[in-house]
Amino acid sequence: MPGRFFLTTPTDALAAALDLLDGPLDAARRASLAALPRLVPRFNIAPGQDIPIILPPNEPAQHPTMKFARWGLIPHWSATPDVGVRTINIAAETIDDKLAPALRSRRCLVPADGFYEWRTLGSSQKQPFLIRFCPPGERAPAPFVMAALWEEWTPRDGSPITTVAILTTNASSAIAPIHERMPVVIPVSSMSKWLGERGESSDAEVRAAHELCRPYPAELTSVQEVSRLVNSTRFDNPGCIRPVESRGAVY
């Protein structure tokens, strides 16, 4: 889908993995790093909570920026925030006219270390799985980014709120036995193509970005049964990603 995910990679390591900074750790790079939001380890991130999003650079030739947004997209034209509860994910292939402006000028990325999906075992039991991704040419999972759209919504009696929804696509063969959908994972090398520049993208740029909305390679996907602690948002600790030794292994 996803409906939950986890992110424990510290800000500096995440910036390095996603190429948000470059060069030696000099004064300028330290200042750029200090400007990024401080991330605390989260093992069970849920809809309605604030999550980090990556935005296009403020100026050409600069690196992308990062800020927090509420997970659950509320269109700027919505009269109430209720729609955000239902709009945590958007199918990339069914973006309609109302969301077309967001695809043109409000694309962003959501960083993660992994996301959870559930398989129904019986009438009432669901087994969670932790899904992670390896970069091309690597054998170990690493932080990744999910394609997303953001909106700014202003309540009648409050300040503007930035909200976000994650795009989904058909599941790869590694995930299909658990769920028919998966998040759109953008390779680090294609981040700039998805983000574009500040402002409206051209038709060609929108098409190029939309072409990235495809399943991540199954052979670079890790799937592991984990503790059912993650079933409840009351738990947000390392136990959520604990493998279930007796039931499953990485596919």
WOGINOR-V141716 format. One record per backbone hydrogen bond with DSSP energy under -1.0 kcal/mol. CO is the residue of the C=O (numbers start at 1). NH is the residue of the N-H. If there is no record, write none. Layout:
co->(CO;CO)
nh->(NH;NH)
This chain:
co->(4;5;6;6;7;10;11;12;13;14;15;24;26;27;28;29;30;31;33;42;45;46;49;51;53;54;55;59;65;67;69;70;71;75;81;82;83;87;88;90;91;96;99;100;101;102;104;106;108;109;110;112;114;115;117;119;125;125;127;128;129;130;131;132;133;135;144;145;146;147;148;149;151;153;155;161;162;163;164;165;166;167;168;169;172;175;175;180;182;184;187;188;190;191;192;202;203;204;205;206;207;209;210;212;217;218;220;222;223;224;225;227;228;229;232;237;238;239;242;243;244)
nh->(116;45;113;114;42;14;15;16;17;18;20;26;30;31;32;33;34;35;36;7;5;49;71;69;67;109;65;62;55;53;51;164;48;78;84;85;87;73;166;168;94;100;103;104;105;106;201;150;148;54;146;144;6;131;129;127;121;122;119;226;117;224;115;222;142;138;112;186;110;167;108;165;163;161;158;153;70;151;72;149;90;184;92;182;176;178;179;171;169;147;190;191;194;195;196;206;207;208;209;210;211;212;213;214;220;221;134;132;251;130;244;230;231;232;235;240;241;242;227;245;248)
